[in-house]
Amino acid sequence: MFDNLSERLERSFKILKGEGKITEINVAETLKDVRKALLDADVNYKVAKTFTDTVKEKALGQNVLTAVKPSQLMVKIVHDELTQLMGGETAEIDLEGKPAVILMSGLQGSGKTTFSGKLARMLKTKKNKKPLLVACDVYRPAAIEQLCVLAEQIGVPIYSEPDSKNPVKIAENAIQEAKAKGYDVVIVDTAGRLAVDEEMMNEIAAIKKAINPNEILFVVDSMTGQDAVNTAKEFNERLDFNGVVLTKLDGDTRGGAALSIRSVVNKPIKFVGTGEKLDAIDQFHPSRMSDRILGMGDIVSLVERAQEQYDEEEAKRLQKKIAKNQFDFNDFLSQIAQIKKMGNLKDLASMIPGVGKAIKDIDIDDNAFKSIEAIIYSMTPAERSNPALLNGSRRQRIAKGSGTNIQEVNRLLKQFDQTRKMMKMVTGSKMGKMMPKMK
């Protein structure tokens, strides 16, 4: 995500490195390169030009402190302007009302149905809501079935009328169902439609009028670049939607949609889809996205993901075991499971400042823990609880049983031993004693 843009922007800032001060000449040269980088990332031309003009005006108007290098100042100005370009503040979703109604709109194949499931799961697990999914796509074969499968996976009820071809009536009936059964959020999944299809656009306008939703979200595939922005503009003219959802931001996208769409339609990006899994959904934070584009990482999001998996009782139990040097392979497996729940490994690593650039060309497989888990699962329960039992013959057996070799088993045991010593050292230090007080 944004890898090419990040690289190009970094090269642009190098023009100012070594310069003693900001001048009209070196700023013009830098921003010419920045504008090219934005255009190559499929950013709208008018947006790119306005952006660089604003940055130039602010850069030339700054009095550079002797402690701040011109290139550092330019990075700061570009960061602030990127944040404003993408909306400035984080936009919240409106969940007022009993029930709150969210209407999905967008083109065919933009990912509305999958996002509906992701949003329902997020509202259930993070906001403690009782969502109801509504299947109003009466045209696409298996659309209802797809939503049913998603609903079952996340444990959320679904309302559908398989024999009906009237999405307006289905949506109205679903809201009555939600009121009767106490659901507090209704998520209405609709059919994909082209903005030029007058009949289909009239239909979604009729659904909007009938159910008066709190939120109309326009779901768009970020891989489509500038086409996404143009489509958003046409849909907004008809529906006056409340916010944008960018899906497939984990793919080979140049990022132009994320950087242009806010300026063109004047509506905030509220969510982004970052993978295929049902937990691969993030609220959109303009400032954090600017950090990532400029290679600064995203520590806040990383900490938030870690906190979602944080179990206070488990942490206390683990700390006692570490203090007694009793941390074993069962605990190790538990820690791996928590890391895996946090999301895509490469995405997590890229949130650490400086790491994203270092691993740009490295393929980090989500199955990176597979061989480690295979080795541990090939141990007996006694061996997992007491690693000291693992002599040469046992290691040979484990290597054979896990489909690995003795070198991999020995390497894991060495790393495990080093990890255990380090954890005990940290727990015994003053910092370790402070950890239970820190959340």
C-alpha positions as CSV (number, residue, x, y, z in Angstrom):
1,M,0.0,0.0,0.0
2,F,1.5,3.4,-1.1
3,D,5.0,1.8,-1.4
4,N,5.8,3.5,-4.8
5,L,4.4,6.8,-3.6
6,S,6.5,6.6,-0.4
7,E,9.6,5.9,-2.3
8,R,9.1,8.7,-4.8
9,L,8.4,11.2,-2.1
10,E,11.5,10.2,-0.2
11,R,13.5,10.8,-3.4
12,S,11.9,14.2,-3.8
13,F,12.9,15.3,-0.3
14,K,16.5,14.4,-1.1
15,I,16.7,17.4,-3.4
16,L,16.7,19.6,-0.3
17,K,19.2,17.6,1.6
18,G,22.4,19.5,2.1
19,E,20.7,22.8,1.3
20,G,21.2,25.5,3.9
21,K,17.9,27.2,3.5
22,I,14.6,27.0,1.5
23,T,14.6,29.1,-1.6
24,E,12.0,29.4,-4.4
25,I,14.4,27.5,-6.8
26,N,15.0,24.4,-4.6
27,V,11.3,24.3,-3.4
28,A,10.1,24.5,-7.0
29,E,12.4,21.6,-8.0
30,T,11.3,19.5,-5.0
31,L,7.6,20.1,-5.6
32,K,7.9,19.4,-9.3
33,D,9.1,15.9,-8.3
34,V,6.4,15.6,-5.6
35,R,3.7,16.5,-8.2
36,K,5.0,13.9,-10.6
37,A,4.9,11.3,-7.7
38,L,1.3,12.2,-6.9
39,L,0.2,11.9,-10.6
40,D,2.0,8.6,-11.0
41,A,0.0,7.4,-7.9
42,D,-3.1,8.3,-9.9
43,V,-4.0,11.3,-7.9
44,N,-6.4,13.7,-9.6
45,Y,-4.4,16.4,-11.5
46,K,-6.3,19.4,-10.0
47,V,-5.8,17.9,-6.5
48,A,-2.1,17.3,-7.1
49,K,-1.6,20.9,-8.4
50,T,-3.5,22.5,-5.6
51,F,-1.7,20.4,-3.1
52,T,1.8,21.4,-4.3
53,D,0.9,25.0,-4.7
54,T,-0.3,25.1,-1.0
55,V,2.9,23.3,0.1
56,K,5.1,25.8,-1.8
57,E,3.2,28.8,-0.3
58,K,3.7,27.4,3.2
59,A,7.3,26.4,2.7
60,L,8.4,29.8,1.4
61,G,6.5,31.5,4.2
62,Q,8.4,29.6,6.9
63,N,11.3,30.9,8.9
64,V,13.6,27.9,9.2
65,L,15.1,27.4,12.6
66,T,18.8,26.6,12.6
67,A,18.1,23.3,14.3
68,V,15.6,22.2,11.6
69,K,16.9,21.2,8.2
70,P,15.0,22.4,5.1
71,S,14.2,18.7,4.1
72,Q,12.8,18.0,7.6
73,L,10.6,21.1,7.4
74,M,9.4,20.1,3.9
75,V,8.5,16.6,5.3
76,K,6.5,18.2,8.1
77,I,4.6,20.6,5.7
78,V,3.8,17.7,3.3
79,H,2.7,15.5,6.2
80,D,0.3,18.2,7.5
81,E,-1.1,18.9,4.0
82,L,-1.5,15.2,3.2
83,T,-3.5,14.9,6.4
84,Q,-5.8,17.8,5.4
85,L,-6.1,16.4,1.9
86,M,-7.5,13.2,3.3
87,G,-9.9,14.9,5.7
88,G,-7.9,16.2,8.6
89,E,-10.0,14.6,11.4
90,T,-11.1,11.0,11.8
91,A,-14.8,10.7,10.8
92,E,-17.0,8.7,13.1
93,I,-19.9,6.6,12.0
94,D,-23.4,7.7,13.2
95,L,-24.9,5.0,15.4
96,E,-27.7,7.1,16.9
97,G,-31.3,5.7,16.9
98,K,-33.0,2.5,17.7
99,P,-32.1,1.0,15.3
100,A,-29.3,2.9,13.5
101,V,-29.6,2.2,9.8
102,I,-26.6,1.9,7.5
103,L,-27.1,1.7,3.7
104,M,-24.4,0.3,1.5
105,S,-24.0,1.6,-2.1
106,G,-21.4,1.2,-4.9
107,L,-20.5,-0.6,-8.1
108,Q,-20.7,-4.3,-8.8
109,G,-17.6,-6.1,-7.4
110,S,-16.6,-3.2,-5.1
111,G,-16.8,-5.4,-2.1
112,K,-20.1,-4.2,-0.5
113,T,-21.3,-7.6,0.7
114,T,-17.9,-8.6,2.3
115,F,-17.6,-5.1,3.9
116,S,-21.1,-5.4,5.3
117,G,-20.0,-8.6,7.1
118,K,-16.8,-7.0,8.3
119,L,-18.6,-3.9,9.6
120,A,-21.2,-6.1,11.4
121,R,-18.4,-8.1,13.1
122,M,-16.5,-4.9,14.1
123,L,-19.7,-3.3,15.6
124,K,-20.5,-6.5,17.5
125,T,-17.0,-7.1,18.9
126,K,-15.7,-3.5,19.4
127,K,-18.8,-1.5,20.0
128,N,-20.9,-4.1,21.8
129,K,-23.8,-3.6,19.3
130,K,-26.4,-6.1,18.1
131,P,-26.3,-5.8,14.3
132,L,-28.8,-7.2,11.8
133,L,-27.6,-7.9,8.2
134,V,-30.1,-7.3,5.5
135,A,-29.9,-8.9,2.0
136,C,-31.3,-6.5,-0.5
137,D,-29.3,-7.6,-3.6
138,V,-32.0,-9.4,-5.4
139,Y,-30.2,-9.6,-8.8
140,R,-26.8,-11.1,-8.3
141,P,-26.9,-14.9,-8.2
142,A,-25.8,-16.3,-4.8
143,A,-25.7,-12.7,-3.3
144,I,-28.1,-13.7,-0.5
145,E,-26.2,-17.0,0.1
146,Q,-22.9,-15.1,0.3
147,L,-24.3,-12.8,3.0
148,C,-25.8,-15.8,4.9
149,V,-22.3,-17.5,5.0
150,L,-20.7,-14.3,6.3
151,A,-23.4,-13.8,8.9
152,E,-22.9,-17.4,10.1
153,Q,-19.1,-16.9,10.3
154,I,-19.4,-13.9,12.5
155,G,-22.5,-15.0,14.5
156,V,-24.8,-12.2,13.4
157,P,-28.4,-12.7,12.3
158,I,-29.5,-12.0,8.7
159,Y,-32.9,-10.9,7.3
160,S,-33.7,-12.0,3.8
161,E,-36.8,-12.7,1.6
162,P,-35.4,-15.0,-1.1
163,D,-38.7,-15.0,-3.1
164,S,-39.1,-11.2,-3.2
165,K,-37.7,-9.0,-5.9
166,N,-38.6,-5.7,-4.2
167,P,-35.5,-4.4,-2.3
168,V,-37.4,-1.4,-0.9
169,K,-40.0,-3.6,0.8
170,I,-37.3,-6.0,2.1
171,A,-35.4,-3.1,3.7
172,E,-38.6,-1.7,5.3
173,N,-39.6,-5.2,6.6
174,A,-36.1,-5.7,8.0
175,I,-36.2,-2.5,10.0
176,Q,-39.6,-3.6,11.5
177,E,-37.9,-6.9,12.4
178,A,-35.0,-5.1,14.0
179,K,-37.4,-3.0,16.2
180,A,-39.4,-6.0,17.2
181,K,-36.3,-8.1,18.2
182,G,-34.2,-5.4,19.7
183,Y,-31.4,-5.1,17.2
184,D,-29.7,-1.7,17.4
185,V,-27.9,-1.5,14.0
186,V,-29.3,-2.5,10.6
187,I,-26.8,-2.9,7.8
188,V,-28.5,-3.0,4.4
189,D,-26.5,-4.6,1.6
190,T,-27.7,-3.6,-1.8
191,A,-27.0,-4.6,-5.4
192,G,-24.1,-3.2,-7.3
193,R,-25.1,-0.6,-9.9
194,L,-23.7,1.7,-12.5
195,A,-24.3,5.5,-12.1
196,V,-25.5,5.6,-15.7
197,D,-28.2,2.9,-15.0
198,E,-31.1,5.2,-14.3
199,E,-33.5,2.5,-13.2
200,M,-31.0,1.1,-10.7
201,M,-30.1,4.5,-9.4
202,N,-33.8,5.3,-8.9
203,E,-34.1,2.1,-7.0
204,I,-31.4,2.9,-4.4
205,A,-32.8,6.4,-4.1
206,A,-36.2,4.8,-3.3
207,I,-34.6,2.6,-0.6
208,K,-33.0,5.7,0.9
209,K,-36.3,7.5,1.0
210,A,-38.1,4.5,2.5
211,I,-35.7,3.7,5.3
212,N,-34.1,7.2,6.0
213,P,-30.7,5.8,6.9
214,N,-28.3,7.3,9.5
215,E,-25.4,6.6,7.2
216,I,-25.1,5.9,3.4
217,L,-21.6,4.5,2.8
218,F,-20.2,4.4,-0.7
219,V,-18.0,1.3,-1.1
220,V,-15.3,1.6,-3.7
221,D,-12.5,-0.6,-4.9
222,S,-9.3,1.4,-4.4
223,M,-7.6,-0.6,-7.2
224,T,-9.7,1.4,-9.7
225,G,-7.8,4.6,-9.0
226,Q,-9.2,7.7,-10.7
227,D,-12.3,5.8,-11.9
228,A,-13.2,5.3,-8.3
229,V,-13.1,9.1,-7.7
230,N,-15.3,9.8,-10.8
231,T,-17.8,7.2,-9.8
232,A,-18.0,8.5,-6.2
233,K,-18.8,12.0,-7.6
234,E,-21.7,10.6,-9.7
235,F,-23.1,8.5,-6.8
236,N,-22.8,11.5,-4.4
237,E,-24.8,13.7,-6.8
238,R,-27.7,11.2,-6.6
239,L,-27.4,9.9,-3.0
240,D,-25.6,12.6,-1.1
241,F,-23.8,9.8,0.9
242,N,-22.2,10.3,4.3
243,G,-18.8,8.6,3.8
244,V,-16.6,6.5,1.7
245,V,-15.2,3.0,2.3
246,L,-12.0,2.1,0.4
247,T,-11.6,-1.7,-0.1
248,K,-8.6,-3.7,-1.2
249,L,-6.0,-1.2,0.1
250,D,-3.8,-4.1,0.8
251,G,-3.5,-4.8,-2.9
252,D,-1.2,-3.3,-5.5
253,T,-2.9,0.0,-5.3
254,R,-1.2,3.3,-6.1
255,G,-3.2,5.2,-3.5
256,G,-4.7,7.9,-5.8
257,A,-8.3,7.2,-4.7
258,A,-7.4,7.7,-1.0
259,L,-5.7,11.0,-1.7
260,S,-8.2,12.4,-4.2
261,I,-11.7,11.3,-3.2
262,R,-12.0,13.6,-0.1
263,S,-11.2,16.7,-2.2
264,V,-13.5,15.8,-5.1
265,V,-16.7,14.8,-3.3
266,N,-16.1,16.6,0.0
267,K,-17.1,13.5,2.0
268,P,-14.8,11.7,4.5
269,I,-13.2,8.3,4.1
270,K,-14.6,6.4,7.1
271,F,-13.2,2.9,6.7
272,V,-10.7,0.9,4.8
273,G,-10.5,-2.7,3.9
274,T,-7.0,-4.1,4.4
275,G,-7.4,-7.8,3.5
276,E,-9.7,-10.7,2.8
277,K,-10.2,-11.8,6.4
278,L,-13.3,-10.6,8.3
279,D,-11.2,-8.7,10.8
280,A,-9.3,-6.8,8.1
281,I,-11.2,-3.5,8.5
282,D,-9.8,-0.3,10.0
283,Q,-11.3,3.1,10.8
284,F,-9.6,5.6,8.5
285,H,-7.3,8.0,10.3
286,P,-5.9,10.7,7.9
287,S,-2.9,11.6,10.1
288,R,-1.8,8.0,10.6
289,M,-2.1,7.3,6.8
290,S,0.1,10.3,6.2
291,D,2.7,8.8,8.6
292,R,2.7,5.6,6.7
293,I,2.9,7.3,3.3
294,L,6.0,9.2,4.5
295,G,7.6,6.1,6.0
296,M,7.0,7.1,9.6
297,G,5.2,3.9,10.5
298,D,1.9,3.8,12.5
299,I,2.7,2.9,16.1
300,V,-0.7,4.1,17.4
301,S,-2.6,1.6,15.2
302,L,-0.1,-1.2,16.1
303,V,-0.7,-0.5,19.9
304,E,-4.5,-0.5,19.3
305,R,-4.3,-3.8,17.6
306,A,-2.2,-5.2,20.4
307,Q,-4.7,-3.9,23.0
308,E,-7.6,-5.6,21.3
309,Q,-5.9,-8.9,22.0
310,Y,-4.8,-7.9,25.5
311,D,-6.1,-10.2,28.3
312,E,-5.3,-8.8,31.7
313,E,-5.7,-12.1,33.6
314,E,-3.6,-14.0,31.0
315,A,-0.9,-11.3,31.3
316,K,-0.8,-11.6,35.1
317,R,-0.6,-15.4,34.8
318,L,2.2,-15.2,32.2
319,Q,4.2,-12.7,34.3
320,K,4.2,-15.0,37.3
321,K,5.4,-17.9,35.1
322,I,8.2,-15.8,33.6
323,A,9.3,-14.6,37.0
324,K,9.6,-18.3,38.1
325,N,11.3,-19.2,34.8
326,Q,8.4,-21.5,34.0
327,F,7.5,-20.0,30.6
328,D,7.0,-23.0,28.4
329,F,6.0,-23.9,24.8
330,N,2.3,-23.8,25.6
331,D,2.7,-20.2,26.6
332,F,4.8,-19.6,23.4
333,L,1.9,-21.0,21.3
334,S,-0.5,-18.7,23.1
335,Q,1.6,-15.7,22.2
336,I,1.9,-16.7,18.6
337,A,-1.9,-17.1,18.4
338,Q,-2.3,-13.5,19.8
339,I,0.1,-12.1,17.2
340,K,-1.7,-13.9,14.3
341,K,-5.0,-12.4,15.5
342,M,-3.6,-8.9,15.1
343,G,-3.5,-9.2,11.3
344,N,-1.2,-9.5,8.3
345,L,2.4,-9.9,9.4
346,K,3.9,-7.6,6.8
347,D,1.3,-5.0,7.5
348,L,2.1,-5.2,11.2
349,A,5.8,-4.9,10.6
350,S,5.3,-1.9,8.3
351,M,3.7,0.0,11.2
352,I,7.0,0.2,13.0
353,P,8.9,3.3,12.0
354,G,11.7,2.5,9.5
355,V,10.7,-1.1,9.1
356,G,8.3,-0.6,6.2
357,K,11.0,0.6,3.8
358,A,13.4,-2.2,4.9
359,I,10.9,-5.0,4.2
360,K,9.4,-3.5,1.1
361,D,10.8,-6.2,-1.3
362,I,10.6,-9.0,1.3
363,D,7.7,-11.4,1.1
364,I,6.5,-12.1,4.6
365,D,4.1,-15.1,4.4
366,D,1.2,-15.2,6.8
367,N,2.2,-18.8,7.3
368,A,5.6,-17.7,8.8
369,F,4.7,-19.4,12.1
370,K,3.7,-22.7,10.4
371,S,6.9,-24.6,10.9
372,I,7.3,-23.3,14.5
373,E,3.8,-24.5,15.3
374,A,4.4,-27.8,13.6
375,I,7.6,-28.4,15.7
376,I,5.7,-27.5,19.0
377,Y,2.7,-29.6,18.1
378,S,5.0,-32.6,17.5
379,M,6.2,-32.4,21.1
380,T,4.4,-34.4,23.8
381,P,2.4,-32.5,26.4
382,A,5.2,-33.2,28.9
383,E,7.8,-31.8,26.6
384,R,5.9,-28.6,25.9
385,S,5.6,-28.0,29.7
386,N,9.2,-28.9,30.4
387,P,11.6,-28.0,27.5
388,A,14.5,-29.4,29.6
389,L,13.3,-32.9,28.6
390,L,14.3,-32.3,24.9
391,N,17.4,-34.4,24.5
392,G,19.0,-35.5,21.2
393,S,16.7,-38.5,20.5
394,R,13.5,-36.5,21.3
395,R,14.6,-33.7,19.0
396,Q,15.2,-36.2,16.2
397,R,11.7,-37.5,16.7
398,I,10.2,-34.0,16.7
399,A,12.0,-33.1,13.5
400,K,10.7,-36.2,11.8
401,G,7.1,-35.7,13.1
402,S,7.0,-32.0,12.1
403,G,8.4,-32.4,8.6
404,T,11.4,-30.2,9.5
405,N,15.1,-31.1,10.2
406,I,17.1,-31.2,13.3
407,Q,18.8,-27.9,12.6
408,E,15.4,-26.1,12.6
409,V,14.4,-27.8,15.8
410,N,17.7,-26.8,17.5
411,R,17.4,-23.2,16.2
412,L,13.9,-22.9,17.7
413,L,15.0,-24.3,21.0
414,K,17.9,-21.9,21.1
415,Q,15.7,-18.9,20.2
416,F,13.1,-20.1,22.8
417,D,15.8,-20.3,25.5
418,Q,17.1,-16.8,24.7
419,T,13.6,-15.4,24.7
420,R,12.9,-16.9,28.1
421,K,16.1,-15.5,29.6
422,M,15.3,-12.0,28.2
423,M,11.7,-12.1,29.4
424,K,12.9,-13.1,32.9
425,M,15.5,-10.3,32.9
426,V,12.9,-7.7,31.9
427,T,10.3,-9.0,34.4
428,G,12.9,-8.8,37.2
429,S,13.9,-5.2,36.3
430,K,12.2,-2.0,37.5
431,M,10.6,-1.7,34.1
432,G,9.1,-5.2,34.6
433,K,7.6,-4.3,37.9
434,M,6.0,-1.2,36.3
435,M,4.4,-3.3,33.5
436,P,1.2,-4.4,35.4
437,K,0.5,-0.7,36.1
438,M,0.8,0.2,32.4
439,K,-2.0,-0.3,29.9
